[in-house]
Amino acid sequence: MFAVEPPIEPMLAKLAGELPMGAFLYEPKWDGFRAIVFRGRSEVFI
């Protein structure tokens, strides 16, 4: 049993013309894969 039941679609990346200003940290995403992992007491769902 999970707190939030799968499946849930991952949030997709959006193209932006410029980076937002403010106290943000940025990190490139090199691998191109997205996954949502659900972990219960005795099971894992990817």
VEXBA-302718 format. One line per field, with one value per residue: residue number from 1; residue in one letter; chain; x, y, z of N, C-alpha, C, CB in turn. Coordinates in pm, whole numbers, plus 50000, padded with zeros to 5 digits. Glycine has a CB too. Layout:
BEGIN
num: c(NUM, ...)
residuo: c(a, ...)
cadena: c(A, ...)
n.X: c(X, ...)
n.Y: c(Y, ...)
n.Z: c(Z, ...)
ca.X: c(X, ...)
ca.Y: c(Y, ...)
ca.Z: c(Z, ...)
c.X: c(X, ...)
c.Y: c(Y, ...)
c.Z: c(Z, ...)
cb.X: c(X, ...)
cb.Y: c(Y, ...)
cb.Z: c(Z, ...)
***
This chain:
BEGIN
num: c(1, 2, 3, 4, 5, 6, 7, 8, 9, 10, 11, 12, 13, 14, 15, 16, 17, 18, 19, 20, 21, 22, 23, 24, 25, 26, 27, 28, 29, 30, 31, 32, 33, 34, 35, 36, 37, 38, 39, 40, 41, 42, 43, 44, 45, 46)
residuo: c(m, f, a, v, e, p, p, i, e, p, m, l, a, k, l, a, g, e, l, p, m, g, a, f, l, y, e, p, k, w, d, g, f, r, a, i, v, f, r, g, r, s, e, v, f, i)
cadena: c(A, A, A, A, A, A, A, A, A, A, A, A, A, A, A, A, A, A, A, A, A, A, A, A, A, A, A, A, A, A, A, A, A, A, A, A, A, A, A, A, A, A, A, A, A, A)
n.X: c(50084, 50057, 50115, 50032, 49864, 49999, 49944, 50118, 50163, 50479, 50599, 50644, 50924, 50963, 51025, 51207, 51264, 51452, 51638, 51472, 51495, 51639, 51677, 51771, 51885, 52046, 52064, 52197, 52018, 52134, 52090, 51835, 51615, 51314, 51158, 50915, 50915, 50755, 50740, 50649, 50579, 50659, 50697, 50801, 50742, 50815)
n.Y: c(49882, 50219, 50568, 50745, 50629, 50448, 50430, 50738, 51001, 51135, 51473, 51673, 51819, 52168, 52401, 52700, 53045, 53188, 53163, 53170, 53445, 53478, 53307, 53037, 52705, 52532, 52238, 52042, 51795, 51506, 51237, 51190, 51039, 50983, 50896, 50782, 50680, 50465, 50383, 50149, 49992, 49725, 49697, 49808, 50029, 50119)
n.Z: c(50000, 49913, 49991, 49794, 49519, 49247, 48886, 48817, 48598, 48494, 48537, 48257, 48086, 48010, 47753, 47792, 47734, 47881, 48190, 48507, 48738, 49065, 49383, 49290, 49218, 48957, 48760, 48508, 48319, 48233, 48151, 48035, 48118, 48301, 48603, 48836, 49162, 49381, 49714, 49943, 50261, 50221, 49949, 49620, 49351, 49027)
ca.X: c(50000, 50134, 50043, 49971, 49859, 50045, 50047, 50108, 50250, 50580, 50588, 50730, 51006, 50911, 51127, 51198, 51354, 51559, 51624, 51411, 51586, 51610, 51765, 51749, 52000, 52015, 52149, 52158, 51968, 52214, 52053, 51714, 51513, 51238, 51085, 50856, 50929, 50666, 50795, 50563, 50653, 50719, 50702, 50848, 50684, 50883)
ca.Y: c(50000, 50342, 50689, 50789, 50508, 50456, 50508, 50883, 51043, 51234, 51608, 51686, 51940, 52275, 52490, 52838, 53135, 53228, 53109, 53265, 53511, 53452, 53215, 52903, 52626, 52461, 52123, 51981, 51658, 51446, 51103, 51190, 50948, 51026, 50787, 50809, 50560, 50456, 50287, 50116, 49921, 49600, 49689, 49923, 50037, 50222)
ca.Z: c(50000, 49901, 50032, 49668, 49438, 49108, 48818, 48803, 48489, 48535, 48484, 48141, 48079, 47925, 47699, 47838, 47663, 47972, 48325, 48602, 48831, 49205, 49456, 49238, 49177, 48834, 48733, 48380, 48323, 48127, 48106, 47952, 48168, 48418, 48668, 48966, 49242, 49495, 49810, 50056, 50368, 50175, 49804, 49544, 49218, 48947)
c.X: c(50089, 50050, 49970, 49977, 49908, 49937, 50014, 50206, 50353, 50554, 50688, 50807, 50941, 51028, 51102, 51300, 51472, 51533, 51558, 51515, 51544, 51709, 51737, 51882, 51958, 52114, 52104, 52111, 52032, 52156, 51926, 51605, 51443, 51165, 51027, 50859, 50834, 50722, 50696, 50646, 50724, 50726, 50748, 50788, 50754, 50800)
c.Y: c(50124, 50460, 50750, 50669, 50531, 50404, 50656, 50923, 51144, 51369, 51622, 51818, 52040, 52362, 52632, 52921, 53181, 53169, 53212, 53323, 53478, 53354, 53071, 52836, 52547, 52348, 52064, 51838, 51584, 51318, 51096, 51097, 51009, 50906, 50838, 50677, 50570, 50349, 50270, 50047, 49798, 49589, 49820, 49915, 50149, 50248)
c.Z: c(50000, 49948, 49912, 49576, 49295, 49015, 48818, 48695, 48539, 48472, 48370, 48145, 47984, 47879, 47749, 47762, 47748, 48110, 48416, 48696, 48974, 49265, 49414, 49211, 49054, 48814, 48600, 48401, 48206, 48071, 48021, 48000, 48289, 48474, 48799, 49043, 49361, 49588, 49925, 50162, 50314, 50023, 49742, 49404, 49143, 48824)
cb.X: c(49904, 50182, 50141, 50046, 49717, 50175, 50065, 50137, 50168, 50721, 50614, 50649, 51150, 50804, 51128, 51221, 51278, 51570, 51761, 51299, 51588, 51469, 51748, 51663, 52051, 52017, 52141, 52275, 51810, 52351, 52036, 51750, 51574, 51139, 51177, 50709, 51077, 50518, 50933, 50445, 50558, 50642, 50567, 51005, 50529, 51029)
cb.Y: c(50000, 50364, 50793, 50916, 50455, 50376, 50458, 50959, 51105, 51185, 51717, 51676, 51906, 52361, 52484, 52849, 53253, 53383, 53067, 53197, 53665, 53398, 53232, 52906, 52531, 52556, 52018, 51985, 51653, 51420, 51016, 51156, 50813, 51141, 50664, 50867, 50539, 50423, 50333, 50026, 49881, 49484, 49651, 49929, 50059, 50178)
cb.Z: c(50122, 49755, 50092, 49606, 49434, 49089, 48674, 48939, 48373, 48498, 48595, 48012, 48033, 47999, 47545, 47993, 47615, 47981, 48382, 48682, 48809, 49221, 49609, 49110, 49292, 48714, 48849, 48280, 48316, 48177, 48224, 47815, 48205, 48383, 48692, 48954, 49289, 49452, 49863, 50011, 50480, 50230, 49748, 49537, 49223, 48909)
***
